[in-house]
């Protein structure tokens, strides 16, 4: 006899575990199937171990400011690679343990293996059939590595293998400057590794605003060699390591970090045998509002959906998929304001509409140069730009891109403001303490409002409740 469940969730990462929690609000008739190591991508090979490394790397970078300010003997601090990577792994293992315990705590409702669809309601796992009213696929993604590069063995690392290293080497190359590449590349450089970084396009860290992008590139080039517009080939250099070719230029390094992006982990699930699961190009026929595949009782959640590959978005998609899987006519749900942060120095972020997503006209831009921002100057962090975008008619905030000190905090303030429909005037009514980097946000808001026409007659202070100022 086949095993039966109201909902089957494939994948025990952030999206899968959040889908599990949401589904269990309505029913205990849920099965969880995991294939591969337990622990979320974020905790195991992503945002958490990388931040442990960057805390040390950015701290070492700050020693230059301290040395210049008169604190002697700090800039030459040596890095014990083995101890550092052990420290990173200890944090990783602690943070990965919680999600693993959560999945394994389900007892017989937690299964292990790679299932395959026989039909839209039936899965096969190790010879056993599982019948489900609905299935949520939350299998995540895997790094992209060109096949010829695999022959170089452990001289080519990905984010899946990087944190297992015990030595960072003297020379490294980073190929791909998305969020993973810029964070780990700059971190390696700050730790004293000679880094050569390559990006196929001109934009890095997910930025699309050319001025903000150039500001981040300027900061990165202060730490490492960066080549954009590069098509890279790798060659075995024998005892010398790896030869990296980009056009006519070549450099030899000890090892390479391949940060070329990630692809959905859908192989072997049998979706190609389900009518309506894939579109004409062979990609999942996904409804972005419900996360449903066509008209099938199958949903995609988290990074595997290809929508917004970030941990907090994966959690939201897990909730969304489970909610739709269990309700025939659910209440419509909105997604949160898009928010993406890259933990470089300065920190890069995109909030709401990015520059490339703005309409052709009908918007204004505000700007702040953090090279001249007072608090950033006092702390030796004065670099970067903030651009925010607002509707030219209403003054309502639309989005922002930045590469600034404390960008993670500025980005949150802006995301909350966008989600609440705030205008430039309303942002200028808010308090700004001196001296703080948030004053740079006020500078950008003032810059945008100047483009809207005459200023309002009253000062930038809140109105009394109930009407005009008294």
VMD Tcl script that draws the C-alpha trace (Angstrom):
set ca {
  {0.00 0.00 0.00}
  {1.12 3.53 -0.70}
  {1.87 5.96 2.08}
  {-0.52 8.92 2.05}
  {-0.18 12.53 3.17}
  {-2.13 15.71 2.74}
  {1.09 17.62 1.98}
  {4.55 16.39 1.05}
  {7.45 18.85 1.32}
  {10.64 18.00 -0.57}
  {13.60 19.83 0.96}
  {14.48 20.70 4.56}
  {16.05 24.10 4.01}
  {14.63 27.48 4.95}
  {11.69 27.31 2.53}
  {10.88 23.69 3.32}
  {11.00 24.10 7.09}
  {8.93 27.28 6.96}
  {6.41 25.51 4.71}
  {6.35 22.72 7.28}
  {5.60 25.14 10.12}
  {2.84 26.84 8.12}
  {1.29 23.54 7.03}
  {1.26 22.25 10.60}
  {-0.88 25.22 11.60}
  {-3.63 23.48 9.63}
  {-2.77 19.77 9.66}
  {-0.32 17.23 11.07}
  {-0.72 15.09 7.95}
  {2.60 16.27 6.47}
  {5.68 14.40 5.23}
  {9.12 15.99 4.88}
  {11.68 14.47 2.48}
  {15.30 15.59 2.45}
  {18.14 14.69 0.10}
  {21.68 15.83 0.85}
  {23.09 17.39 4.01}
  {20.71 18.81 6.60}
  {20.92 22.49 7.48}
  {19.81 25.47 5.42}
  {21.93 26.93 2.62}
  {22.20 30.14 4.63}
  {23.43 28.48 7.81}
  {25.58 25.82 6.17}
  {27.30 27.41 3.16}
  {25.88 30.91 2.77}
  {25.08 34.03 4.67}
  {26.06 32.88 8.16}
  {29.57 31.39 7.74}
  {30.43 34.17 5.30}
  {29.52 36.80 7.90}
  {31.73 35.06 10.47}
  {34.62 35.36 8.02}
  {33.79 38.95 7.08}
  {33.61 40.07 10.71}
  {37.29 39.19 11.02}
  {38.24 40.44 7.55}
  {36.54 43.83 7.88}
  {38.00 44.14 11.36}
  {41.51 43.68 9.97}
  {40.74 46.27 7.30}
  {39.73 48.77 10.01}
  {43.20 48.45 11.54}
  {44.53 50.72 8.78}
  {42.40 53.57 10.11}
  {43.53 52.86 13.66}
  {47.18 52.84 12.63}
  {46.79 56.18 10.85}
  {45.02 57.57 13.92}
  {47.98 56.75 16.15}
  {47.41 53.21 17.42}
  {50.77 51.58 16.74}
  {51.53 47.97 15.90}
  {48.08 46.86 14.81}
  {48.14 46.96 11.01}
  {50.65 44.14 10.69}
  {48.43 41.65 12.54}
  {49.04 38.15 11.17}
  {46.23 35.83 10.13}
  {46.23 32.21 11.29}
  {44.29 30.68 8.41}
  {43.61 27.34 10.10}
  {42.36 28.98 13.30}
  {40.21 31.47 11.38}
  {38.52 28.81 9.24}
  {38.02 26.64 12.31}
  {36.31 29.60 13.98}
  {34.05 30.03 10.93}
  {33.14 26.33 10.84}
  {32.35 26.29 14.55}
  {29.77 29.04 14.02}
  {28.46 27.24 10.93}
  {28.04 23.93 12.74}
  {26.24 25.55 15.66}
  {23.83 27.41 13.39}
  {23.20 24.41 11.11}
  {22.31 22.13 14.01}
  {18.96 23.78 14.75}
  {17.34 23.22 11.33}
  {18.72 19.66 11.27}
  {17.15 18.87 14.65}
  {13.87 20.40 13.50}
  {13.70 18.11 10.46}
  {14.85 14.99 12.25}
  {12.49 15.64 15.17}
  {9.54 14.66 12.98}
  {10.36 11.00 13.49}
  {8.67 8.73 10.95}
  {7.27 11.76 9.13}
  {10.80 12.75 8.11}
  {12.17 10.69 5.22}
  {15.53 10.72 3.43}
  {16.18 10.22 -0.26}
  {15.55 11.65 -3.72}
  {11.88 11.20 -4.70}
  {10.52 11.13 -8.25}
  {7.07 12.05 -9.53}
  {5.10 9.22 -11.12}
  {2.04 11.43 -11.61}
  {0.95 14.79 -10.12}
  {-0.30 13.12 -6.93}
  {2.22 10.27 -6.60}
  {5.89 10.14 -5.68}
  {8.24 7.18 -5.63}
  {10.98 7.03 -2.98}
  {13.27 4.02 -2.71}
  {10.60 1.72 -4.12}
  {7.80 3.09 -1.93}
  {4.89 5.06 -3.32}
  {3.70 8.22 -1.58}
  {0.35 9.73 -2.49}
  {-0.07 13.45 -1.74}
  {-2.91 15.88 -2.14}
  {-0.25 18.57 -2.73}
  {3.53 18.66 -2.97}
  {5.88 21.55 -2.22}
  {9.30 21.42 -3.87}
  {11.90 23.34 -1.84}
  {15.10 21.68 -3.01}
  {17.17 24.85 -3.28}
  {19.98 25.46 -5.75}
  {23.49 24.24 -6.53}
  {26.59 26.11 -7.75}
  {27.27 26.43 -11.46}
  {30.70 25.06 -12.39}
  {31.74 24.66 -16.05}
  {32.56 21.02 -16.77}
  {36.20 21.66 -17.85}
  {36.87 23.39 -14.52}
  {35.94 20.26 -12.57}
  {39.13 18.57 -13.79}
  {41.11 21.00 -11.60}
  {39.73 19.32 -8.48}
  {39.98 21.19 -5.19}
  {41.89 24.02 -6.86}
  {38.44 25.28 -7.89}
  {36.17 25.99 -4.92}
  {32.54 27.05 -4.73}
  {30.54 28.43 -1.83}
  {29.68 24.78 -1.06}
  {33.35 23.85 -0.50}
  {35.07 27.14 0.39}
  {34.41 26.91 4.14}
  {36.14 23.52 4.33}
  {39.47 25.07 3.43}
  {42.13 25.16 6.13}
  {44.46 27.56 4.28}
  {43.53 30.51 2.11}
  {46.75 30.51 0.09}
  {48.84 33.44 -1.06}
  {47.07 34.13 -4.37}
  {43.44 33.50 -5.31}
  {41.11 34.34 -8.18}
  {37.40 35.00 -7.87}
  {35.34 34.47 -11.01}
  {31.93 36.08 -10.73}
  {31.18 39.18 -8.69}
  {27.63 38.67 -7.61}
  {26.92 38.83 -3.87}
  {28.96 35.70 -3.05}
  {31.95 36.68 -5.17}
  {32.27 40.27 -3.94}
  {31.83 39.34 -0.27}
  {34.33 36.49 -0.21}
  {36.69 38.16 -2.67}
  {36.97 41.36 -0.64}
  {37.15 39.34 2.56}
  {40.10 37.32 1.26}
  {41.87 40.51 0.18}
  {41.33 42.11 3.59}
  {42.89 39.01 5.17}
  {46.06 39.52 3.14}
  {45.44 37.22 0.16}
  {46.40 38.58 -3.27}
  {43.04 38.50 -5.06}
  {42.33 38.79 -8.78}
  {38.59 39.15 -9.44}
  {36.77 38.81 -12.76}
  {33.23 39.70 -13.79}
  {31.68 38.93 -17.17}
  {29.49 42.04 -17.17}
  {30.06 45.54 -15.84}
  {27.74 45.41 -12.81}
  {28.65 43.79 -9.48}
  {26.84 42.77 -6.26}
  {23.44 42.84 -7.97}
  {23.57 46.61 -8.49}
  {22.12 48.18 -11.63}
  {22.62 51.93 -10.98}
  {25.85 52.76 -12.87}
  {27.00 55.50 -10.45}
  {26.44 53.39 -7.35}
  {28.05 50.41 -9.08}
  {31.15 52.48 -9.90}
  {31.37 53.62 -6.28}
  {31.47 50.02 -5.09}
  {33.98 49.07 -7.77}
  {36.25 51.91 -6.63}
  {36.14 50.53 -3.09}
  {36.80 46.97 -4.22}
  {39.73 48.03 -6.37}
  {41.31 49.54 -3.29}
  {41.64 45.97 -1.98}
  {42.08 43.73 -5.03}
  {42.50 43.63 -8.80}
  {39.10 43.72 -10.52}
  {38.50 43.09 -14.22}
  {35.01 43.58 -15.65}
  {33.75 42.62 -19.10}
  {35.89 39.49 -18.87}
  {35.35 36.00 -20.28}
  {37.50 33.68 -18.19}
  {39.21 30.39 -18.98}
  {41.11 28.25 -16.47}
  {44.17 26.13 -17.19}
  {46.18 23.68 -15.11}
  {49.44 25.44 -14.21}
  {50.98 22.43 -12.49}
  {52.86 23.23 -9.31}
  {52.08 26.93 -9.85}
  {48.36 26.25 -9.34}
  {45.84 27.59 -11.86}
  {46.34 29.93 -14.79}
  {43.42 32.32 -15.28}
  {43.03 33.78 -18.76}
  {40.81 36.77 -19.55}
  {41.33 37.76 -23.16}
  {45.02 38.47 -23.71}
  {45.74 38.82 -19.98}
  {46.69 35.91 -17.73}
  {47.53 35.46 -14.06}
  {48.59 32.45 -12.01}
  {46.96 31.78 -8.64}
  {46.96 29.02 -6.04}
  {43.21 28.39 -6.34}
  {39.98 29.82 -7.77}
  {36.61 30.62 -6.22}
  {33.94 29.93 -8.86}
  {31.03 32.26 -8.04}
  {29.15 32.01 -11.33}
  {25.71 31.72 -9.80}
  {23.48 28.85 -8.78}
  {20.88 26.79 -10.64}
  {17.67 25.19 -9.33}
  {18.09 21.63 -8.00}
  {15.34 19.90 -9.97}
  {17.24 17.03 -11.61}
  {15.76 13.61 -11.05}
  {12.37 14.75 -9.79}
  {10.62 13.75 -13.01}
  {8.88 17.06 -13.65}
  {9.44 16.63 -17.38}
  {7.02 13.68 -17.32}
  {4.18 15.76 -15.84}
  {2.02 17.55 -18.47}
  {1.91 21.28 -17.77}
  {4.77 21.33 -15.24}
  {7.25 22.92 -17.65}
  {6.84 25.73 -20.18}
  {7.94 25.70 -23.81}
  {11.56 26.43 -22.89}
  {11.73 23.62 -20.36}
  {11.58 25.92 -17.32}
  {9.03 25.42 -14.54}
  {5.61 26.87 -15.52}
  {5.45 28.86 -12.31}
  {2.70 31.26 -11.26}
  {4.71 33.91 -9.35}
  {1.70 34.85 -7.19}
  {0.77 31.38 -5.95}
  {4.08 29.55 -6.70}
  {2.03 26.81 -8.36}
  {3.21 24.82 -11.38}
  {0.53 25.29 -14.02}
  {-2.71 23.68 -12.83}
  {-0.91 20.93 -10.93}
  {-1.05 20.41 -7.13}
  {2.67 21.12 -7.04}
  {4.35 24.27 -5.71}
  {7.92 25.61 -5.78}
  {9.28 27.57 -2.81}
  {12.59 29.18 -1.95}
  {15.66 29.51 -4.15}
  {14.48 26.70 -6.44}
  {11.63 28.96 -7.64}
  {14.11 31.43 -9.15}
  {12.10 34.40 -7.86}
  {14.11 36.06 -5.07}
  {17.00 33.84 -3.91}
  {17.38 35.24 -0.39}
  {16.76 33.60 2.98}
  {13.94 35.86 4.16}
  {12.26 35.51 0.77}
  {12.64 31.72 0.93}
  {10.87 31.74 4.29}
  {8.05 33.85 2.85}
  {7.72 31.55 -0.15}
  {7.53 28.54 2.14}
  {4.61 30.15 3.96}
  {2.99 31.20 0.69}
  {3.30 27.78 -0.94}
  {1.92 25.93 2.09}
  {-0.95 28.39 2.41}
  {-1.97 27.94 -1.22}
  {-1.44 24.18 -1.08}
  {-3.95 23.86 1.77}
  {-6.61 26.36 0.68}
  {-8.68 26.08 -2.48}
  {-9.62 29.79 -2.57}
  {-7.15 31.58 -0.28}
  {-7.09 35.26 0.61}
  {-4.70 37.13 -1.73}
  {-1.33 37.78 -0.12}
  {1.21 40.47 -0.99}
  {4.97 40.02 -1.06}
  {7.12 42.24 1.12}
  {9.12 45.11 -0.39}
  {12.17 43.63 -2.15}
  {15.31 44.01 -0.04}
  {18.76 42.72 -0.89}
  {21.97 43.46 1.04}
  {25.58 42.53 0.25}
  {27.98 42.76 3.19}
  {30.97 44.31 1.49}
  {32.68 47.45 2.80}
  {30.88 49.68 1.93}
  {27.71 47.61 2.05}
  {25.74 47.30 -1.18}
  {21.94 47.15 -1.17}
  {18.89 47.36 -3.41}
  {15.47 48.25 -2.02}
  {12.11 48.37 -3.76}
  {12.57 49.24 -7.43}
  {16.16 49.18 -8.58}
  {17.47 51.68 -11.14}
  {16.95 49.25 -14.02}
  {13.35 48.57 -12.99}
  {12.23 52.21 -12.93}
  {9.79 53.51 -15.57}
  {11.17 55.55 -18.45}
  {10.03 58.82 -16.87}
  {7.95 60.20 -14.02}
  {10.53 59.78 -11.28}
  {13.24 61.83 -9.58}
  {16.53 60.78 -8.04}
  {18.16 61.88 -4.80}
  {21.86 61.37 -4.13}
  {24.28 61.38 -1.20}
  {28.07 61.13 -1.45}
  {29.32 59.26 1.61}
  {32.87 60.31 0.87}
  {31.89 63.59 2.55}
  {29.53 62.23 5.22}
  {30.70 63.42 8.64}
  {30.27 60.27 10.77}
  {31.78 58.10 8.04}
  {34.80 60.43 7.86}
  {35.36 60.22 11.62}
  {35.50 56.41 11.42}
  {37.55 56.12 8.23}
  {34.63 54.62 6.32}
  {33.87 57.59 4.08}
  {33.25 56.03 0.67}
  {30.27 55.12 -1.45}
  {27.03 56.56 -2.82}
  {23.31 56.39 -2.09}
  {20.71 56.96 -4.81}
  {17.02 56.87 -4.00}
  {14.14 57.14 -6.44}
  {10.73 58.77 -5.89}
  {7.58 59.35 -7.92}
  {7.78 62.79 -9.54}
  {4.12 63.55 -8.93}
  {3.36 62.33 -5.42}
  {6.89 62.24 -4.01}
  {6.27 58.66 -2.90}
  {9.45 56.65 -2.41}
  {9.92 53.96 -5.07}
  {13.30 52.38 -4.40}
  {17.00 52.85 -3.80}
  {20.43 51.47 -4.58}
  {23.46 52.12 -2.43}
  {27.03 51.26 -1.60}
  {27.46 52.94 1.78}
  {28.69 52.46 5.33}
  {25.88 50.92 7.42}
  {23.96 50.15 4.25}
  {22.18 47.26 5.97}
  {20.49 49.71 8.35}
  {19.73 52.39 5.76}
  {18.24 49.72 3.50}
  {15.88 48.54 6.23}
  {14.68 52.07 6.94}
  {13.98 52.58 3.26}
  {12.28 49.20 2.82}
  {9.94 49.90 5.73}
  {9.20 53.36 4.32}
  {8.46 52.03 0.84}
  {6.18 49.31 2.17}
  {4.21 51.92 4.12}
  {3.92 54.19 1.06}
  {5.96 57.03 2.60}
  {6.67 60.25 0.69}
  {9.81 62.37 0.69}
  {8.09 64.96 2.90}
  {7.18 62.29 5.42}
  {10.76 60.99 5.52}
  {12.01 64.51 6.23}
  {9.62 64.77 9.18}
  {11.44 61.86 10.84}
  {14.21 62.47 13.44}
  {17.87 62.19 12.37}
  {20.47 62.17 15.13}
  {23.84 63.88 14.69}
  {26.37 62.52 13.98}
  {25.04 59.32 12.40}
  {25.28 57.80 8.94}
  {21.47 58.15 8.70}
  {22.11 61.84 8.03}
  {23.31 60.72 4.61}
  {19.84 59.34 4.00}
  {18.36 62.75 4.83}
  {20.79 64.35 2.36}
  {19.54 62.04 -0.40}
  {15.89 62.72 0.47}
  {16.49 66.48 0.41}
  {18.26 66.12 -2.92}
  {15.27 64.31 -4.43}
  {12.69 66.72 -3.03}
  {14.43 69.72 -4.59}
  {13.47 68.28 -7.97}
  {9.76 68.21 -7.14}
  {9.32 71.99 -7.37}
  {8.57 74.59 -4.68}
  {9.08 73.50 -1.10}
  {6.10 73.22 1.20}
  {5.51 76.38 3.27}
  {6.06 74.90 6.75}
  {9.41 73.62 8.10}
  {10.36 69.95 7.97}
  {8.61 69.14 11.23}
  {5.64 66.86 11.93}
  {2.19 68.41 11.82}
  {0.02 68.36 14.87}
  {-2.61 65.61 14.72}
  {-5.82 66.82 13.17}
  {-4.63 69.35 10.63}
  {-2.45 72.39 10.03}
  {0.33 73.34 12.40}
  {-0.76 75.55 15.31}
}
mol new
graphics top color blue
foreach p $ca { graphics top sphere $p radius 0.5 }
foreach p [lrange $ca 0 end-1] q [lrange $ca 1 end] { graphics top cylinder $p $q radius 0.2 }
display resetview
